[in-house]
Amino acid sequence: MTSPIRFGGLASGIDTDTIIKQLMQVERAPVDKLEQKKQTTEWKRDAYREINRSLMNLRNSAVDLTFSRNFYAKTSSSSDESRVSVVAGPSSGNSAIRIDSVTQLATSATTILSATDKNGVKLTSTTKLSDMNGFVSGQKRVIQETAGTELTLPKDLDFATITFKDSAGNPLNKADFTYDTTTGKLTATNMTIYPGGVIPKGVAAEYTSGTGFEIQYKSTATGTYKKIELSADATVQELMSKLNEKDTGLSAFFESSTGKISLSTKETGANATIDFDSSFKTAFSVGTTNPIGQNAQFKVNGIDVERVSNTVTIDNMTLTLKSRFPTPDNATAGPVTLSAATDTQKIFDNIKGFVDKYNETIDLMNKKVKEDKFRDFAPLTKAQRDELSEDEIKKWEEKAMSGMLRGDTIVRGAMDTMRSKWSSTSSSTNDDATKQLFQIGLATGSDFTNGGKIELDEEKLKAAIEKNPEQVYQLFTNETNGLLPQIRDVAVDSRATITRIAGADGAGAPTYSMGREMTAIDTRIERLNDLLISKENAYYRRFTAMETAMNQANSQAASLQQFLGGGM
């Protein structure tokens, strides 16, 4: 709303604007007090929220430390990283093992495909599959995964269009089979060739349906056939892209200068294989023998071991086999020793990180409840701020904002509860020397003025970790009486109480008590401002009436003076 332009004192010579302004300053005093109260409430709300953020960080730190990996950190070493490397897991024992020899590394199944198009020209990335022998557009097939008396095909196929091939791609006699168009079931009728009606593994029923190409393959001997579908104008490059998709289990590489394709399985071991359907085998001249991978073979502490991968887990240590030894070129290569031990420094650092976060929270809460309250420094009104410099405003508000939570029972109660958890935490194990936290170097100390900050004895804590990391783990994480669950719960409960009062960051005013209080203050301020506007307008009307009366009086006096002067 735009304030009207007024010109006062033209008749009386009185500075009415200044007088009314001074009168309104007195009238505005209740509004100033409400605005100061609202500002104080906002500052107190922000102080609560600062505590809440710190409690949230403490809660998260407690939850993070609960994971066992933080208390069972291990160091590991290998006497020869170039031959065998090792990573110790959390449950690894403090022990050592010996790899006497590696006679064979695990490998994937690999094959090189060499083909030409129908004109005998070597393949390029843009060669279309339709230009290669073996690929028939629209041709689909169902392969018998395991020997059985039925092979399920799509329903309503024209039996005359179906052809049958064995696992090597050789044609089979169609008369030896019957097909039910209603159920889609294919069965063998020639019991001489197929005793008991059993259709052997690998038999394929091929039929024509739709357009495009379908390729079936599998990358493990124990797996099932997967399908790749390509458009009718698909190229070799598109085939490579399909073979390299995430879930194929294959890795394909096309070498453009030779027109050859390298295929390998992503898995290693003796079950890794590359097996394609007959159309693919025909197109790429693949023989009847499928390539297979091989297992890793090595000796551990004198025991022969075989695994499908070069990365294996033994005694909860993860080993990576990198080379064979001994070899003809290095017949004297000795065994590789792998060891694991408790990473005392890592565990100590994990615990210290939580203690630092706890002390940071306690320090903030302690500061807030003990902060001096300067009652003579109320929030500045707008008029007061207009009279001060920025530096003066800053210094004033530092004192005005101080002590918002001095002696606050909620914050003090949270501090006292958290302090008590450190002394009440105990272990249920029989080791009396490490049943409580103070025995492993963590105590609140005797200085109550610090609000319960933890004093950490590095030497005692490291000794406890080295002696029995399981005991330390239980002291911190036991769900019934461990420290971390208790600190977590105190932080959660305290945050809930503070959130009901001060709200979470970004919360709407109606959702917390201080927000509702500030909304009520805003309503009262708005009502009083309306009254002030009416009061100010009333003052101006009175002074305007005075000016009008004086103007009339002056006019009459001038007329009288003119009359009297004219009669002489």
N, C-alpha and C positions, 0 to 999 in steps of 0.2 A: 504494500500500500504506500503510495507516494504522499509525503507530508505536504500540506498546503503551504503556499508562500504567504507570509504575513509581514506587514509593515506596521509596527507598533510605535507609540510615543510621538506620532507626528503632531498631535495637538498639545499633549502635556509635556513633551520633552523627556518623559520617563522611559528608561530602557526596560520595557515590559518583557522582552524575550529573556533577558538575564534573570529578572525577578521570577518569571514562571519556571525557568530552568532550575533555579535554586529551590523553589517550592516543590517541584517534581522530584528532585533528588531526595527530599525528605519522604515524599509519598512513595518512592520506589524502594525504600529500605526493606520492606517485606519480600519484594521480588529478589533483591540482591541476596538476601539470606537463603531463599529457596534455591537460587542458582549456585550459591556456595555449598549448600547441602548436597545438591546433585553432583557437583564436582568432587566433593569429598567421597561420595558413594562410588563414583566412577573410579577414583584412585584406589579405594579399598577393594573394589571388584577386580581391578587389574593386578593388585598385589596378591589376591587370592589365586587368580589365574596363573600368575608366575609360579606360585607354590604348586599348583596343579600340574603345570608342564614339567616341573622338576620331578614330581611324584610319578608322572607317566614315564619319564626317562628311567627312573629307578625301577619301576615295575618291569619295563622292557629288559633292563639289564639283568634283573633277577631271573626272568624267564629264559633269556639267552644263556645264562650261566648254568641253568638246570641241565642242559644237554651233556650227556656223559663224555662226549669228546673233549670237553673242557677240563675234565679231571683225569682223563686217561690218555692225554697227549703223549706221543711216543717219538723218540728219535730212532733213526735206523741208519745202518751203514753196511756197505759192501766192500769186501777187500779188493774187488775189481769191477767197477761200474761198467766197463766196456763189455764184460761178458754177462753179468747178471746184476740187475739193480733191484732195490727193495724199498718198499714203503710199509712201515709198521702201522697196523690198525690200532684203535683204542683198546681192543681186548688182547693184543699181543702180549705174550709173556716177556719178562726180562731174560731172554735166552738167545742162543745162537744156533744156527743150523749150517750144515756144510753141503754145498752142491759139488759132488765129486766129479761129475761129467755131464755134458749135454751131447748126446749122440745124434739127435735129430731135432730140428726146429719145426714147429707147426707151420703148415703152409695152406694157402687157399687152393681151390681147384682153379686151374688156368688153362685156357685154350686159345689158339690163334686161328681165326677164320679167314679163309681166302676164297673169294668168289668173283665171278664176272657176270655181266648182264647177258641177255639172250644172244647178243652178237659177239660175245667173247671179249668185250672191253672191260678192263678193270673198273672196279667201283669208284665212284666219287661221292661226295657228300650229297650231291643233288640227284644221284641215280634213284629212279623210282622203283619201289618194290614190284610194281606191275611189270617192270622190264626184266625181272629176274625169273629164272626157272624155279618152279616149286611153289611160288606164291600164287594163289588163286583168289580173286576178289570174291568176297561173300562166303568163302569156305570157313566152316566152323567145325569143331570136333569135340567129342567127349571121350576122355581117356579113363580106362579102368585103373583106379589108384591101387587097389589091392584085389587079389583074386576073389571072385564071388559069382553067384548065380544070376545076378542081374546087373545091368548097366542102364542108368536112367538118362534118357534123352528128352528133349522138348516134345510136347504132345503134337499130334496132327502133322507129323512130317510125312513126306511122300517117300515110302520105303524104297522106291526105285532110284531115288537120288542119293541114297546112303551107300557109302563104301566102307569096307572094313580093312584094317591093317594091323599087323602084329607090332610088338614093341620095337622091332627093327625097321618098321615101315613097309614090310612086304604085304602085298594084297592077300586078303582072306576070302574064302568062298561065302558069298552072301546067303547061299541056300542053307548054310549051317546055322542061321539065326532067324528069329522071328521077332517082330516089333508090334507092340500094342499101341495104336494111335490114341486110345482113350487115356491110358496111364502113362505112356511114354517109356514103358519098360521094354528093354531088349533082353532076350534070353537065348541061350544056345540050344539047338535042337538035335545036333549030331553028337550023340553020346560017345561015339567011338573016338572022335577027335577031341571032344570036350567031356571027359568022364564026369558023371554026376552033374552035368550042365554047368560046370565051373568055367567062367570066362577068365583066362589068365590075366595077370597084371600086365599093364602096358598096352592091351588091345585098345584101339581107337576106332570110334565110329565117326566118320566124316560126312558132313552134309552141307548143302548150300543154303544160306539164309541172309538176305539183305546184301549190303555192299561193304567194301572195306576189307581189311585183313585182321585176322585173329592169330596170335602166336601164343602157344602154351609152353611153359618152361617150369623148371624148379631148380633151386640152388642148393638143396640138401637132399640126401638120399632118403631121409625119413619124412621129408615134407610132401606137400600136395602140389599139384600143378596150379600155377597162377596164369592169368590171362593178360595179354597186352592187346589192346584194340587200336587199330590205326585206320585212317581214312583211305579211300580208294586211290588217291594220288600221293600217298605218303612217300617220303624219301628216306634214304639211308640215315641222314642226319636226324630225322624225326624218330627213326627206330632207335638210334643211339640215346636220344633224350629220354625215350620211354624206358629203355633198359637201365638208365642211370637214376631213375626216380627213387625216392627214399625207401620205399618198402619192397623193392624188387629183390634185394639180397645180392645184387650183381653190380659190378663196376665194368663199364664198357669204354673202350678207347678206339677211335678210328684214325688210322694213319693214312693221310691223303696221298702221300707220294707212292705208297705201295698198294693202296686200296685194301689193306688188311685191317681186321678188327681183332683187338685183344679183349678177351672176356675173362673175368676172374670173380670168384665169390667173395663177399665181404666177410663171411665166416671162414675160419680155418678148421683143420681137423679132418679125420678120415671120413666123416659124414658129408663133408662139403663136396658138391658135385655140380655139373652143369648139364642138364638134360632138356632138350628141346623136342617139340613135336616133329612129325615127319616132314611137313612142308618146309620148316626152317632148316632141317637137316639136309633136305634136297637142295634148297637154294644155296646153302653155304658148304655143301659137300662134307657134311659132318659124318664121321664114321659111326659104327655101332657101339664103340667103346667110349663111355663118358669119362671125362677127366675127373679125378678125385683129389682131394687134399690129403695131407698127412698130419698125424698127431706129433706133438712134441714128446721126445723121449729123453729122460734124464735120470740121474741117480742122486738121491738125497740121503745123506748119512748112511750110505751103503745100500739103500733100498731103491729098486728100480721103480720109476714112476712114469706114467703116460697121461698126457692131457691134450685136449683138443685145441688149446690156445697157448701162446707163448707167455701170456700173463696169467699166472696161477696164484692161488692162495694156499699157503702152507703155514700151519701154526699161527694163523691169523695175521700172517705177513704176506703182502702182495708182491710176488716176484715177477720180474720181466726177464725172460731169457733172450739174450741178444746175439749170441754166437755159439757155434759148436766148439767143444773142447774135450779132450785134447784132439788135435788134428795131425795129419801127416806132416804139415809144415811146422807144427808146434806140439810135438809129442810129449814134451815135458811140462805142459801147462798144468799147474796144480789146481786143487779145488778152490772154490770161491766160498768164503765165509760170510754169512749174513747175520747181523745181530740187531736186536731191538732192546731199548731201555726206556724207562720213564723219563719224559722230558720235564724235569722238575722246574726249570725256568719258565717254560710255557705255561704250565699249570699255575705256578705262582703269579705270573703276569695276568692270567685270566681272573684269578681271585682278587688280585690287587686292583684290577680295572673296576670290578664291582664295588670293592671297598671305597675306592676314590669317588665313584658315583654316589654311593650312600653318604659319604662325608660331605660331598658337595650339596646334597639335598638337605642334610641336617644343618650345615653351615648357613644355608639360605633361610631355613625356617627359624633357626636360632637368632639370626640377624633381624628378621622381621618382628619376632615377639619381644626383642629387647631394644629395638630402635627407639631413639628419643622422640617424644611427641612435643612439638612446639605449638602450644595452644594459642599463642599470640599471633601466629602466622596462619590466618585463614586464607582460603582461596581468593585471589584477586577478582574484584568486580571489573566489568568492562571499563568503567570510568577510571579506576585505579590503574589498569593496564595502559590506558592511553597516556597516563602521566609519567610512565616509567620507561627506561630504555630496555632493550632486549636482555642485556646482561643483568640488569636489576631484577627483571621478571624471573630470569632463570634462577638467580640466587634465592629469591623469595620463595619460589615454588619448590626448591629443593628442601626447604624447611617445612613448607606447608604440606608436602607429600610424605614427610617423614612420620613414622610411627603409626601408619594406618592399621597395622595388625599387632600393635604393642599389647602384650598380655593376652592375645587371642586364645581362647580356650580350645578351639578346634585344632589349631596348629600345634599348640603345646601338648594337647592330648595325643596327637599323632606322633610327636617326637618321643613322648614318654613310652608309648606302646612299642614303637620300633626299638627303643633302647632296651626294653625288657626282653625282647625276643632274642637278643644276642646272649643274654645271661641265662635264659630258660632253655635254649636249644641244647639238646643232648642226643647222644647216639645210643641205639639199642644193643650195640655189640658188647662183647665182654672185655674189651680193651679199656681198662679203667684209666690208663694214662692219656687217652685221647677221647674221652667221652664228651667233653665240652670244648667250646670254641677257644676259651682262654688258654686251654692246655696246648693248643696248636699255634698260639701266637696272635690271637684276635680277641681283643677285649675293649670295653668302653672306657676303661681307665677310671681313676678316682676323681677327676676334675669334672664336677657336674656343671660347671659354667660353660662347658663347650657343647652342651646339649646332647651328649651321647655320641660324639664322633669316635670312630674306631681307631685304636692304636694298633699298628701291625708290627709284629716282631718277625722280620724277614728270616732270621736264622732258625727260629723255632718252627715257622710254617714250612720252610723248605725241608727241614728234618722230618716233619710229619708226613709230607708228601712222599719223600723217598722211602720212608719206613712202611707206610700203608696208605696208598692213594685211595683204596676202597673205603677206608674209615673216614677220610677227609670228604670223599664224595657223599657218604651217608649223612655226615654232619650237616652238609649244605642242602641236600636234595630230598631226604626222606620226607614223604608227603605228610606224615603225621607230626613229626617234631623237628624236621629239618629247617634250617634258617631261611632258605630261599622261598619256599611256599608261604612261610609266615610273613616275611617282608612283602612278598607279592600281595598277600591278602590285605595287609594293613594299608599298603599304597592304594589298592583298589577301593577299600572301604572309605579311606580318607578323601580320595578324589570324588567319590559319590556324594559325600556330605558337602564338600566344597562346591561341587557342581550344582547341587540343589540351591545353594545360596548365591554363588557368583556366576553360574553358567559356564559352559564350555566356550572356547574361542569361536566367535561367529554365531553364538546361539541367539535366538530371538528373545527379546525382552520378556514376553509373557511366560517363558519356560523356566525362569529362576526368580527367586524372591527379590533380589536387589534390582533386577530388571523391572519387575512390577512396581517396586518402590520408586524408581526413577521415572517410570511412565506416569505414576500418580503425581509426582512433583511437576512434571511437564504440564499436566492438565491444570494444576493450581497456578502455575506461572502464566499459562495462556489466559486463564480467567482473570488474574490480577492485571495482566497487561491490557486486557479489554477495559477494565475499570480505570486504569491509569490514563488511557486514551480519552475516556469520558471525562475524567477529572481535569486533564490538560485542556480539553476543549471548553470546559466550564470556566476555567481561569481566563482563557482568551476571550470568552464571551463577556466576562465581567470587565476586563480591561478595555475591551472594545466599546462597551456601553459607557465606561468612564470617558474614553476618548471622544465619543460622540457628544456626550453632555458638555464636555469642556469646549468642544468645537462650536457647539451652539452658543455657549456662554460668551465665547470670544467674539462670535459674530454679532451677538446682541450688543456687546460692549462697544464694538466698532461702530455699529449703527447709531448708538446713543451718543458717542463722542462726535460723530459727524453731525448729528442733529444739533447738539449743544454748540458746537463750533460754528454752525451755519447761522444761529440766531443772534450772535453778538455783532 
